[in-house]
Amino acid sequence: MDINEYIKRKNQAKNNSSLTPEEAIAKYSKMDEAELMQELFKTAEQGRANGELDNGVLDGFLTKMRPMLSPEQAERMKELINQLKR
């Protein structure tokens, strides 16, 4: 197998592993807060390990989400992002 075929297969596998919005809602709506936090930190660790997540991405996410959140939710999100940055 040549490098182009390897990249193509790798990208297909990555795309197939992503959840649709409906699947994500079904999966995460059944979790309590502790389970959600555990999943968040596990996913963040994986993202950092594979180079997809860094502090800039986290800051950008907060900036985009802040207008949709109440002041209390925005503060909680900021706290979580600060924990993820450690």
HTML snippet that shows the backbone in 3Dmol.js (N, CA, C, O; Angstrom):
<script src="https://3Dmol.org/build/3Dmol-min.js"></script>
<div id="view" style="width:600px;height:400px;position:relative"></div>
<script>
const pdb = `
ATOM      1  N   MET A   1       0.857  -1.174   0.000  1.00  0.00           N
ATOM      2  CA  MET A   1       0.000   0.000   0.000  1.00  0.00           C
ATOM      3  C   MET A   1       0.902   1.234   0.000  1.00  0.00           C
ATOM      4  O   MET A   1       1.862   1.304   0.766  1.00  0.00           O
ATOM      5  N   ASP A   2       0.591   2.210  -0.862  1.00  0.00           N
ATOM      6  CA  ASP A   2       1.393   3.426  -0.905  1.00  0.00           C
ATOM      7  C   ASP A   2       0.862   4.449   0.099  1.00  0.00           C
ATOM      8  O   ASP A   2      -0.189   4.241   0.706  1.00  0.00           O
ATOM      9  N   ILE A   3       1.577   5.533   0.269  1.00  0.00           N
ATOM     10  CA  ILE A   3       1.234   6.541   1.268  1.00  0.00           C
ATOM     11  C   ILE A   3      -0.122   7.184   1.005  1.00  0.00           C
ATOM     12  O   ILE A   3      -0.862   7.475   1.945  1.00  0.00           O
ATOM     13  N   ASN A   4      -0.455   7.407  -0.266  1.00  0.00           N
ATOM     14  CA  ASN A   4      -1.750   8.014  -0.583  1.00  0.00           C
ATOM     15  C   ASN A   4      -2.909   7.115  -0.167  1.00  0.00           C
ATOM     16  O   ASN A   4      -3.919   7.592   0.351  1.00  0.00           O
ATOM     17  N   GLU A   5      -2.760   5.821  -0.395  1.00  0.00           N
ATOM     18  CA  GLU A   5      -3.798   4.870   0.020  1.00  0.00           C
ATOM     19  C   GLU A   5      -3.910   4.830   1.544  1.00  0.00           C
ATOM     20  O   GLU A   5      -5.011   4.756   2.088  1.00  0.00           O
ATOM     21  N   TYR A   6      -2.772   4.879   2.224  1.00  0.00           N
ATOM     22  CA  TYR A   6      -2.764   4.893   3.681  1.00  0.00           C
ATOM     23  C   TYR A   6      -3.509   6.124   4.217  1.00  0.00           C
ATOM     24  O   TYR A   6      -4.336   6.008   5.122  1.00  0.00           O
ATOM     25  N   ILE A   7      -3.215   7.283   3.663  1.00  0.00           N
ATOM     26  CA  ILE A   7      -3.866   8.525   4.104  1.00  0.00           C
ATOM     27  C   ILE A   7      -5.362   8.461   3.831  1.00  0.00           C
ATOM     28  O   ILE A   7      -6.164   8.855   4.677  1.00  0.00           O
ATOM     29  N   LYS A   8      -5.738   7.972   2.668  1.00  0.00           N
ATOM     30  CA  LYS A   8      -7.150   7.852   2.313  1.00  0.00           C
ATOM     31  C   LYS A   8      -7.883   6.950   3.309  1.00  0.00           C
ATOM     32  O   LYS A   8      -8.965   7.297   3.784  1.00  0.00           O
ATOM     33  N   ARG A   9      -7.296   5.800   3.622  1.00  0.00           N
ATOM     34  CA  ARG A   9      -7.916   4.877   4.578  1.00  0.00           C
ATOM     35  C   ARG A   9      -7.985   5.478   5.976  1.00  0.00           C
ATOM     36  O   ARG A   9      -8.980   5.322   6.685  1.00  0.00           O
ATOM     37  N   LYS A  10      -6.931   6.155   6.355  1.00  0.00           N
ATOM     38  CA  LYS A  10      -6.890   6.778   7.680  1.00  0.00           C
ATOM     39  C   LYS A  10      -7.994   7.836   7.805  1.00  0.00           C
ATOM     40  O   LYS A  10      -8.682   7.899   8.823  1.00  0.00           O
ATOM     41  N   ASN A  11      -8.158   8.659   6.775  1.00  0.00           N
ATOM     42  CA  ASN A  11      -9.199   9.679   6.783  1.00  0.00           C
ATOM     43  C   ASN A  11     -10.595   9.075   6.782  1.00  0.00           C
ATOM     44  O   ASN A  11     -11.490   9.593   7.450  1.00  0.00           O
ATOM     45  N   GLN A  12     -10.795   7.999   6.050  1.00  0.00           N
ATOM     46  CA  GLN A  12     -12.094   7.336   6.042  1.00  0.00           C
ATOM     47  C   GLN A  12     -12.417   6.772   7.416  1.00  0.00           C
ATOM     48  O   GLN A  12     -13.545   6.899   7.893  1.00  0.00           O
ATOM     49  N   ALA A  13     -11.452   6.161   8.042  1.00  0.00           N
ATOM     50  CA  ALA A  13     -11.657   5.610   9.376  1.00  0.00           C
ATOM     51  C   ALA A  13     -11.984   6.714  10.371  1.00  0.00           C
ATOM     52  O   ALA A  13     -12.848   6.551  11.233  1.00  0.00           O
ATOM     53  N   LYS A  14     -11.289   7.834  10.246  1.00  0.00           N
ATOM     54  CA  LYS A  14     -11.535   8.971  11.134  1.00  0.00           C
ATOM     55  C   LYS A  14     -12.938   9.513  10.928  1.00  0.00           C
ATOM     56  O   LYS A  14     -13.649   9.772  11.899  1.00  0.00           O
ATOM     57  N   ASN A  15     -13.344   9.688   9.686  1.00  0.00           N
ATOM     58  CA  ASN A  15     -14.675  10.205   9.384  1.00  0.00           C
ATOM     59  C   ASN A  15     -15.760   9.248   9.832  1.00  0.00           C
ATOM     60  O   ASN A  15     -16.817   9.693  10.278  1.00  0.00           O
ATOM     61  N   ASN A  16     -15.536   7.966   9.731  1.00  0.00           N
ATOM     62  CA  ASN A  16     -16.527   6.983  10.139  1.00  0.00           C
ATOM     63  C   ASN A  16     -16.677   6.911  11.648  1.00  0.00           C
ATOM     64  O   ASN A  16     -17.722   6.487  12.142  1.00  0.00           O
ATOM     65  N   SER A  17     -15.651   7.319  12.393  1.00  0.00           N
ATOM     66  CA  SER A  17     -15.712   7.252  13.841  1.00  0.00           C
ATOM     67  C   SER A  17     -16.414   8.465  14.454  1.00  0.00           C
ATOM     68  O   SER A  17     -16.719   8.455  15.647  1.00  0.00           O
ATOM     69  N   SER A  18     -16.675   9.501  13.667  1.00  0.00           N
ATOM     70  CA  SER A  18     -17.346  10.685  14.168  1.00  0.00           C
ATOM     71  C   SER A  18     -18.830  10.418  14.346  1.00  0.00           C
ATOM     72  O   SER A  18     -19.449   9.709  13.553  1.00  0.00           O
ATOM     73  N   LEU A  19     -19.386  10.994  15.392  1.00  0.00           N
ATOM     74  CA  LEU A  19     -20.812  10.862  15.631  1.00  0.00           C
ATOM     75  C   LEU A  19     -21.578  11.926  14.866  1.00  0.00           C
ATOM     76  O   LEU A  19     -21.115  13.057  14.718  1.00  0.00           O
ATOM     77  N   THR A  20     -22.741  11.557  14.387  1.00  0.00           N
ATOM     78  CA  THR A  20     -23.631  12.565  13.819  1.00  0.00           C
ATOM     79  C   THR A  20     -24.192  13.374  14.987  1.00  0.00           C
ATOM     80  O   THR A  20     -24.142  12.917  16.129  1.00  0.00           O
ATOM     81  N   PRO A  21     -24.721  14.561  14.722  1.00  0.00           N
ATOM     82  CA  PRO A  21     -25.322  15.319  15.828  1.00  0.00           C
ATOM     83  C   PRO A  21     -26.404  14.539  16.568  1.00  0.00           C
ATOM     84  O   PRO A  21     -26.502  14.618  17.793  1.00  0.00           O
ATOM     85  N   GLU A  22     -27.201  13.799  15.839  1.00  0.00           N
ATOM     86  CA  GLU A  22     -28.270  13.010  16.463  1.00  0.00           C
ATOM     87  C   GLU A  22     -27.695  11.911  17.358  1.00  0.00           C
ATOM     88  O   GLU A  22     -28.207  11.650  18.447  1.00  0.00           O
ATOM     89  N   GLU A  23     -26.623  11.273  16.881  1.00  0.00           N
ATOM     90  CA  GLU A  23     -25.976  10.231  17.678  1.00  0.00           C
ATOM     91  C   GLU A  23     -25.339  10.824  18.931  1.00  0.00           C
ATOM     92  O   GLU A  23     -25.399  10.229  20.006  1.00  0.00           O
ATOM     93  N   ALA A  24     -24.739  11.979  18.789  1.00  0.00           N
ATOM     94  CA  ALA A  24     -24.114  12.636  19.936  1.00  0.00           C
ATOM     95  C   ALA A  24     -25.158  13.012  20.983  1.00  0.00           C
ATOM     96  O   ALA A  24     -24.949  12.807  22.179  1.00  0.00           O
ATOM     97  N   ILE A  25     -26.272  13.559  20.533  1.00  0.00           N
ATOM     98  CA  ILE A  25     -27.349  13.918  21.466  1.00  0.00           C
ATOM     99  C   ILE A  25     -27.843  12.677  22.192  1.00  0.00           C
ATOM    100  O   ILE A  25     -28.015  12.693  23.411  1.00  0.00           O
ATOM    101  N   ALA A  26     -28.070  11.603  21.445  1.00  0.00           N
ATOM    102  CA  ALA A  26     -28.547  10.363  22.058  1.00  0.00           C
ATOM    103  C   ALA A  26     -27.541   9.835  23.076  1.00  0.00           C
ATOM    104  O   ALA A  26     -27.928   9.371  24.148  1.00  0.00           O
ATOM    105  N   LYS A  27     -26.264   9.902  22.748  1.00  0.00           N
ATOM    106  CA  LYS A  27     -25.225   9.388  23.638  1.00  0.00           C
ATOM    107  C   LYS A  27     -25.080  10.239  24.894  1.00  0.00           C
ATOM    108  O   LYS A  27     -25.098   9.715  26.008  1.00  0.00           O
ATOM    109  N   TYR A  28     -24.937  11.547  24.715  1.00  0.00           N
ATOM    110  CA  TYR A  28     -24.606  12.407  25.843  1.00  0.00           C
ATOM    111  C   TYR A  28     -25.806  12.813  26.690  1.00  0.00           C
ATOM    112  O   TYR A  28     -25.633  13.171  27.855  1.00  0.00           O
ATOM    113  N   SER A  29     -26.996  12.768  26.150  1.00  0.00           N
ATOM    114  CA  SER A  29     -28.173  13.169  26.926  1.00  0.00           C
ATOM    115  C   SER A  29     -28.481  12.181  28.041  1.00  0.00           C
ATOM    116  O   SER A  29     -29.200  12.512  28.984  1.00  0.00           O
ATOM    117  N   LYS A  30     -27.946  10.982  27.942  1.00  0.00           N
ATOM    118  CA  LYS A  30     -28.185   9.955  28.958  1.00  0.00           C
ATOM    119  C   LYS A  30     -27.172  10.025  30.101  1.00  0.00           C
ATOM    120  O   LYS A  30     -27.315   9.316  31.097  1.00  0.00           O
ATOM    121  N   MET A  31     -26.159  10.867  29.966  1.00  0.00           N
ATOM    122  CA  MET A  31     -25.093  10.928  30.971  1.00  0.00           C
ATOM    123  C   MET A  31     -25.393  11.985  32.027  1.00  0.00           C
ATOM    124  O   MET A  31     -25.991  13.023  31.743  1.00  0.00           O
ATOM    125  N   ASP A  32     -24.960  11.691  33.258  1.00  0.00           N
ATOM    126  CA  ASP A  32     -25.055  12.715  34.294  1.00  0.00           C
ATOM    127  C   ASP A  32     -23.812  13.608  34.208  1.00  0.00           C
ATOM    128  O   ASP A  32     -22.928  13.368  33.385  1.00  0.00           O
ATOM    129  N   GLU A  33     -23.749  14.620  35.046  1.00  0.00           N
ATOM    130  CA  GLU A  33     -22.646  15.592  34.956  1.00  0.00           C
ATOM    131  C   GLU A  33     -21.278  14.943  35.148  1.00  0.00           C
ATOM    132  O   GLU A  33     -20.331  15.273  34.435  1.00  0.00           O
ATOM    133  N   ALA A  34     -21.170  14.035  36.091  1.00  0.00           N
ATOM    134  CA  ALA A  34     -19.877  13.384  36.345  1.00  0.00           C
ATOM    135  C   ALA A  34     -19.429  12.583  35.115  1.00  0.00           C
ATOM    136  O   ALA A  34     -18.254  12.611  34.751  1.00  0.00           O
ATOM    137  N   GLU A  35     -20.352  11.881  34.487  1.00  0.00           N
ATOM    138  CA  GLU A  35     -20.016  11.107  33.291  1.00  0.00           C
ATOM    139  C   GLU A  35     -19.620  12.030  32.136  1.00  0.00           C
ATOM    140  O   GLU A  35     -18.694  11.732  31.381  1.00  0.00           O
ATOM    141  N   LEU A  36     -20.328  13.147  32.008  1.00  0.00           N
ATOM    142  CA  LEU A  36     -20.003  14.107  30.957  1.00  0.00           C
ATOM    143  C   LEU A  36     -18.607  14.697  31.159  1.00  0.00           C
ATOM    144  O   LEU A  36     -17.851  14.853  30.200  1.00  0.00           O
ATOM    145  N   MET A  37     -18.273  15.021  32.399  1.00  0.00           N
ATOM    146  CA  MET A  37     -16.950  15.583  32.683  1.00  0.00           C
ATOM    147  C   MET A  37     -15.860  14.553  32.398  1.00  0.00           C
ATOM    148  O   MET A  37     -14.812  14.893  31.848  1.00  0.00           O
ATOM    149  N   GLN A  38     -16.102  13.304  32.770  1.00  0.00           N
ATOM    150  CA  GLN A  38     -15.138  12.244  32.492  1.00  0.00           C
ATOM    151  C   GLN A  38     -14.936  12.098  30.980  1.00  0.00           C
ATOM    152  O   GLN A  38     -13.802  11.974  30.517  1.00  0.00           O
ATOM    153  N   GLU A  39     -16.011  12.112  30.224  1.00  0.00           N
ATOM    154  CA  GLU A  39     -15.925  12.003  28.763  1.00  0.00           C
ATOM    155  C   GLU A  39     -15.211  13.217  28.171  1.00  0.00           C
ATOM    156  O   GLU A  39     -14.405  13.071  27.252  1.00  0.00           O
ATOM    157  N   LEU A  40     -15.497  14.405  28.685  1.00  0.00           N
ATOM    158  CA  LEU A  40     -14.859  15.626  28.207  1.00  0.00           C
ATOM    159  C   LEU A  40     -13.347  15.564  28.384  1.00  0.00           C
ATOM    160  O   LEU A  40     -12.596  15.849  27.452  1.00  0.00           O
ATOM    161  N   PHE A  41     -12.906  15.193  29.572  1.00  0.00           N
ATOM    162  CA  PHE A  41     -11.472  15.157  29.840  1.00  0.00           C
ATOM    163  C   PHE A  41     -10.776  14.032  29.066  1.00  0.00           C
ATOM    164  O   PHE A  41      -9.633  14.188  28.636  1.00  0.00           O
ATOM    165  N   LYS A  42     -11.459  12.911  28.892  1.00  0.00           N
ATOM    166  CA  LYS A  42     -10.895  11.814  28.102  1.00  0.00           C
ATOM    167  C   LYS A  42     -10.737  12.245  26.643  1.00  0.00           C
ATOM    168  O   LYS A  42      -9.699  12.002  26.028  1.00  0.00           O
ATOM    169  N   THR A  43     -11.754  12.874  26.103  1.00  0.00           N
ATOM    170  CA  THR A  43     -11.708  13.332  24.716  1.00  0.00           C
ATOM    171  C   THR A  43     -10.655  14.418  24.534  1.00  0.00           C
ATOM    172  O   THR A  43      -9.947  14.434  23.526  1.00  0.00           O
ATOM    173  N   ALA A  44     -10.548  15.317  25.491  1.00  0.00           N
ATOM    174  CA  ALA A  44      -9.537  16.377  25.414  1.00  0.00           C
ATOM    175  C   ALA A  44      -8.134  15.783  25.447  1.00  0.00           C
ATOM    176  O   ALA A  44      -7.251  16.233  24.718  1.00  0.00           O
ATOM    177  N   GLU A  45      -7.927  14.779  26.285  1.00  0.00           N
ATOM    178  CA  GLU A  45      -6.616  14.133  26.357  1.00  0.00           C
ATOM    179  C   GLU A  45      -6.262  13.482  25.021  1.00  0.00           C
ATOM    180  O   GLU A  45      -5.123  13.567  24.563  1.00  0.00           O
ATOM    181  N   GLN A  46      -7.242  12.835  24.405  1.00  0.00           N
ATOM    182  CA  GLN A  46      -7.006  12.218  23.095  1.00  0.00           C
ATOM    183  C   GLN A  46      -6.700  13.284  22.046  1.00  0.00           C
ATOM    184  O   GLN A  46      -5.815  13.101  21.210  1.00  0.00           O
ATOM    185  N   GLY A  47      -7.429  14.392  22.091  1.00  0.00           N
ATOM    186  CA  GLY A  47      -7.206  15.484  21.147  1.00  0.00           C
ATOM    187  C   GLY A  47      -5.828  16.099  21.287  1.00  0.00           C
ATOM    188  O   GLY A  47      -5.187  16.431  20.290  1.00  0.00           O
ATOM    189  N   ARG A  48      -5.372  16.251  22.512  1.00  0.00           N
ATOM    190  CA  ARG A  48      -4.016  16.778  22.737  1.00  0.00           C
ATOM    191  C   ARG A  48      -2.970  15.790  22.229  1.00  0.00           C
ATOM    192  O   ARG A  48      -1.974  16.185  21.623  1.00  0.00           O
ATOM    193  N   ALA A  49      -3.204  14.506  22.482  1.00  0.00           N
ATOM    194  CA  ALA A  49      -2.238  13.482  22.074  1.00  0.00           C
ATOM    195  C   ALA A  49      -2.080  13.412  20.564  1.00  0.00           C
ATOM    196  O   ALA A  49      -0.980  13.177  20.064  1.00  0.00           O
ATOM    197  N   ASN A  50      -3.171  13.615  19.832  1.00  0.00           N
ATOM    198  CA  ASN A  50      -3.072  13.528  18.369  1.00  0.00           C
ATOM    199  C   ASN A  50      -2.906  14.888  17.699  1.00  0.00           C
ATOM    200  O   ASN A  50      -2.948  14.990  16.473  1.00  0.00           O
ATOM    201  N   GLY A  51      -2.717  15.939  18.510  1.00  0.00           N
ATOM    202  CA  GLY A  51      -2.412  17.256  17.965  1.00  0.00           C
ATOM    203  C   GLY A  51      -3.594  18.060  17.474  1.00  0.00           C
ATOM    204  O   GLY A  51      -3.408  19.101  16.844  1.00  0.00           O
ATOM    205  N   GLU A  52      -4.800  17.608  17.744  1.00  0.00           N
ATOM    206  CA  GLU A  52      -5.990  18.323  17.284  1.00  0.00           C
ATOM    207  C   GLU A  52      -6.493  19.364  18.276  1.00  0.00           C
ATOM    208  O   GLU A  52      -7.326  20.200  17.926  1.00  0.00           O
ATOM    209  N   LEU A  53      -6.000  19.322  19.498  1.00  0.00           N
ATOM    210  CA  LEU A  53      -6.486  20.223  20.535  1.00  0.00           C
ATOM    211  C   LEU A  53      -5.324  20.926  21.199  1.00  0.00           C
ATOM    212  O   LEU A  53      -4.365  20.288  21.634  1.00  0.00           O
ATOM    213  N   ASP A  54      -5.413  22.250  21.275  1.00  0.00           N
ATOM    214  CA  ASP A  54      -4.429  23.037  22.005  1.00  0.00           C
ATOM    215  C   ASP A  54      -5.160  24.202  22.665  1.00  0.00           C
ATOM    216  O   ASP A  54      -6.370  24.354  22.497  1.00  0.00           O
ATOM    217  N   ASN A  55      -4.443  25.004  23.399  1.00  0.00           N
ATOM    218  CA  ASN A  55      -5.077  26.104  24.129  1.00  0.00           C
ATOM    219  C   ASN A  55      -5.776  27.088  23.203  1.00  0.00           C
ATOM    220  O   ASN A  55      -6.812  27.642  23.569  1.00  0.00           O
ATOM    221  N   GLY A  56      -5.238  27.314  22.024  1.00  0.00           N
ATOM    222  CA  GLY A  56      -5.877  28.217  21.067  1.00  0.00           C
ATOM    223  C   GLY A  56      -7.236  27.715  20.625  1.00  0.00           C
ATOM    224  O   GLY A  56      -8.177  28.496  20.484  1.00  0.00           O
ATOM    225  N   VAL A  57      -7.342  26.424  20.409  1.00  0.00           N
ATOM    226  CA  VAL A  57      -8.625  25.830  20.022  1.00  0.00           C
ATOM    227  C   VAL A  57      -9.630  25.984  21.160  1.00  0.00           C
ATOM    228  O   VAL A  57     -10.794  26.312  20.930  1.00  0.00           O
ATOM    229  N   LEU A  58      -9.174  25.747  22.379  1.00  0.00           N
ATOM    230  CA  LEU A  58     -10.059  25.898  23.537  1.00  0.00           C
ATOM    231  C   LEU A  58     -10.531  27.340  23.693  1.00  0.00           C
ATOM    232  O   LEU A  58     -11.711  27.586  23.943  1.00  0.00           O
ATOM    233  N   ASP A  59      -9.615  28.291  23.546  1.00  0.00           N
ATOM    234  CA  ASP A  59      -9.986  29.706  23.644  1.00  0.00           C
ATOM    235  C   ASP A  59     -10.965  30.093  22.542  1.00  0.00           C
ATOM    236  O   ASP A  59     -11.919  30.832  22.784  1.00  0.00           O
ATOM    237  N   GLY A  60     -10.729  29.595  21.338  1.00  0.00           N
ATOM    238  CA  GLY A  60     -11.628  29.875  20.222  1.00  0.00           C
ATOM    239  C   GLY A  60     -13.020  29.324  20.459  1.00  0.00           C
ATOM    240  O   GLY A  60     -14.017  29.966  20.129  1.00  0.00           O
ATOM    241  N   PHE A  61     -13.083  28.127  21.033  1.00  0.00           N
ATOM    242  CA  PHE A  61     -14.377  27.524  21.350  1.00  0.00           C
ATOM    243  C   PHE A  61     -15.135  28.390  22.347  1.00  0.00           C
ATOM    244  O   PHE A  61     -16.326  28.644  22.166  1.00  0.00           O
ATOM    245  N   LEU A  62     -14.462  28.842  23.389  1.00  0.00           N
ATOM    246  CA  LEU A  62     -15.115  29.696  24.388  1.00  0.00           C
ATOM    247  C   LEU A  62     -15.602  30.986  23.751  1.00  0.00           C
ATOM    248  O   LEU A  62     -16.716  31.428  24.034  1.00  0.00           O
ATOM    249  N   THR A  63     -14.807  31.589  22.911  1.00  0.00           N
ATOM    250  CA  THR A  63     -15.195  32.829  22.240  1.00  0.00           C
ATOM    251  C   THR A  63     -16.448  32.626  21.391  1.00  0.00           C
ATOM    252  O   THR A  63     -17.340  33.475  21.384  1.00  0.00           O
ATOM    253  N   LYS A  64     -16.515  31.513  20.682  1.00  0.00           N
ATOM    254  CA  LYS A  64     -17.680  31.241  19.837  1.00  0.00           C
ATOM    255  C   LYS A  64     -18.922  30.914  20.652  1.00  0.00           C
ATOM    256  O   LYS A  64     -20.031  31.291  20.274  1.00  0.00           O
ATOM    257  N   MET A  65     -18.744  30.226  21.752  1.00  0.00           N
ATOM    258  CA  MET A  65     -19.886  29.778  22.551  1.00  0.00           C
ATOM    259  C   MET A  65     -20.424  30.847  23.494  1.00  0.00           C
ATOM    260  O   MET A  65     -21.612  30.841  23.817  1.00  0.00           O
ATOM    261  N   ARG A  66     -19.580  31.754  23.934  1.00  0.00           N
ATOM    262  CA  ARG A  66     -19.968  32.726  24.963  1.00  0.00           C
ATOM    263  C   ARG A  66     -21.274  33.466  24.650  1.00  0.00           C
ATOM    264  O   ARG A  66     -22.099  33.612  25.551  1.00  0.00           O
ATOM    265  N   PRO A  67     -21.503  33.941  23.413  1.00  0.00           N
ATOM    266  CA  PRO A  67     -22.761  34.663  23.154  1.00  0.00           C
ATOM    267  C   PRO A  67     -24.019  33.808  23.328  1.00  0.00           C
ATOM    268  O   PRO A  67     -25.109  34.351  23.508  1.00  0.00           O
ATOM    269  N   MET A  68     -23.887  32.502  23.278  1.00  0.00           N
ATOM    270  CA  MET A  68     -25.043  31.617  23.400  1.00  0.00           C
ATOM    271  C   MET A  68     -25.287  31.162  24.834  1.00  0.00           C
ATOM    272  O   MET A  68     -26.244  30.435  25.102  1.00  0.00           O
ATOM    273  N   LEU A  69     -24.434  31.582  25.747  1.00  0.00           N
ATOM    274  CA  LEU A  69     -24.510  31.125  27.126  1.00  0.00           C
ATOM    275  C   LEU A  69     -24.953  32.238  28.056  1.00  0.00           C
ATOM    276  O   LEU A  69     -24.717  33.419  27.802  1.00  0.00           O
ATOM    277  N   SER A  70     -25.601  31.836  29.140  1.00  0.00           N
ATOM    278  CA  SER A  70     -25.919  32.808  30.189  1.00  0.00           C
ATOM    279  C   SER A  70     -24.607  33.178  30.878  1.00  0.00           C
ATOM    280  O   SER A  70     -23.610  32.474  30.715  1.00  0.00           O
ATOM    281  N   PRO A  71     -24.589  34.265  31.642  1.00  0.00           N
ATOM    282  CA  PRO A  71     -23.355  34.619  32.354  1.00  0.00           C
ATOM    283  C   PRO A  71     -22.840  33.486  33.256  1.00  0.00           C
ATOM    284  O   PRO A  71     -21.632  33.272  33.353  1.00  0.00           O
ATOM    285  N   GLU A  72     -23.753  32.765  33.910  1.00  0.00           N
ATOM    286  CA  GLU A  72     -23.346  31.657  34.772  1.00  0.00           C
ATOM    287  C   GLU A  72     -22.756  30.513  33.946  1.00  0.00           C
ATOM    288  O   GLU A  72     -21.744  29.924  34.326  1.00  0.00           O
ATOM    289  N   GLN A  73     -23.395  30.203  32.817  1.00  0.00           N
ATOM    290  CA  GLN A  73     -22.888  29.137  31.957  1.00  0.00           C
ATOM    291  C   GLN A  73     -21.526  29.516  31.370  1.00  0.00           C
ATOM    292  O   GLN A  73     -20.632  28.676  31.270  1.00  0.00           O
ATOM    293  N   ALA A  74     -21.376  30.770  30.989  1.00  0.00           N
ATOM    294  CA  ALA A  74     -20.100  31.225  30.428  1.00  0.00           C
ATOM    295  C   ALA A  74     -18.987  31.113  31.459  1.00  0.00           C
ATOM    296  O   ALA A  74     -17.868  30.722  31.130  1.00  0.00           O
ATOM    297  N   GLU A  75     -19.289  31.451  32.690  1.00  0.00           N
ATOM    298  CA  GLU A  75     -18.284  31.343  33.749  1.00  0.00           C
ATOM    299  C   GLU A  75     -17.913  29.890  33.996  1.00  0.00           C
ATOM    300  O   GLU A  75     -16.737  29.574  34.175  1.00  0.00           O
ATOM    301  N   ARG A  76     -18.893  29.010  34.006  1.00  0.00           N
ATOM    302  CA  ARG A  76     -18.624  27.574  34.188  1.00  0.00           C
ATOM    303  C   ARG A  76     -17.797  27.026  33.025  1.00  0.00           C
ATOM    304  O   ARG A  76     -16.877  26.235  33.232  1.00  0.00           O
ATOM    305  N   MET A  77     -18.127  27.446  31.803  1.00  0.00           N
ATOM    306  CA  MET A  77     -17.378  27.006  30.632  1.00  0.00           C
ATOM    307  C   MET A  77     -15.934  27.488  30.721  1.00  0.00           C
ATOM    308  O   MET A  77     -15.009  26.746  30.392  1.00  0.00           O
ATOM    309  N   LYS A  78     -15.738  28.724  31.163  1.00  0.00           N
ATOM    310  CA  LYS A  78     -14.390  29.270  31.320  1.00  0.00           C
ATOM    311  C   LYS A  78     -13.595  28.451  32.338  1.00  0.00           C
ATOM    312  O   LYS A  78     -12.418  28.165  32.120  1.00  0.00           O
ATOM    313  N   GLU A  79     -14.233  28.075  33.444  1.00  0.00           N
ATOM    314  CA  GLU A  79     -13.576  27.250  34.459  1.00  0.00           C
ATOM    315  C   GLU A  79     -13.167  25.895  33.887  1.00  0.00           C
ATOM    316  O   GLU A  79     -12.058  25.419  34.132  1.00  0.00           O
ATOM    317  N   LEU A  80     -14.067  25.280  33.128  1.00  0.00           N
ATOM    318  CA  LEU A  80     -13.762  23.978  32.525  1.00  0.00           C
ATOM    319  C   LEU A  80     -12.604  24.081  31.537  1.00  0.00           C
ATOM    320  O   LEU A  80     -11.717  23.227  31.521  1.00  0.00           O
ATOM    321  N   ILE A  81     -12.615  25.113  30.727  1.00  0.00           N
ATOM    322  CA  ILE A  81     -11.544  25.289  29.753  1.00  0.00           C
ATOM    323  C   ILE A  81     -10.214  25.521  30.450  1.00  0.00           C
ATOM    324  O   ILE A  81      -9.184  25.015  30.005  1.00  0.00           O
ATOM    325  N   ASN A  82     -10.226  26.277  31.535  1.00  0.00           N
ATOM    326  CA  ASN A  82      -8.994  26.464  32.298  1.00  0.00           C
ATOM    327  C   ASN A  82      -8.480  25.136  32.858  1.00  0.00           C
ATOM    328  O   ASN A  82      -7.270  24.909  32.896  1.00  0.00           O
ATOM    329  N   GLN A  83      -9.391  24.256  33.293  1.00  0.00           N
ATOM    330  CA  GLN A  83      -8.975  22.933  33.750  1.00  0.00           C
ATOM    331  C   GLN A  83      -8.399  22.102  32.613  1.00  0.00           C
ATOM    332  O   GLN A  83      -7.426  21.372  32.796  1.00  0.00           O
ATOM    333  N   LEU A  84      -9.006  22.220  31.445  1.00  0.00           N
ATOM    334  CA  LEU A  84      -8.517  21.474  30.280  1.00  0.00           C
ATOM    335  C   LEU A  84      -7.139  21.948  29.826  1.00  0.00           C
ATOM    336  O   LEU A  84      -6.382  21.176  29.238  1.00  0.00           O
ATOM    337  N   LYS A  85      -6.816  23.185  30.091  1.00  0.00           N
ATOM    338  CA  LYS A  85      -5.523  23.736  29.682  1.00  0.00           C
ATOM    339  C   LYS A  85      -4.370  23.217  30.542  1.00  0.00           C
ATOM    340  O   LYS A  85      -3.213  23.342  30.142  1.00  0.00           O
ATOM    341  N   ARG A  86      -4.646  22.655  31.676  1.00  0.00           N
ATOM    342  CA  ARG A  86      -3.591  22.182  32.581  1.00  0.00           C
ATOM    343  C   ARG A  86      -2.948  20.921  32.089  1.00  0.00           C
ATOM    344  O   ARG A  86      -2.043  20.395  32.737  1.00  0.00           O
TER     345      ARG A  86
END
`;
const viewer = $3Dmol.createViewer("view");
viewer.addModel(pdb, "pdb");
viewer.setStyle({}, {cartoon: {color: "spectrum"}});
viewer.zoomTo();
viewer.render();
</script>
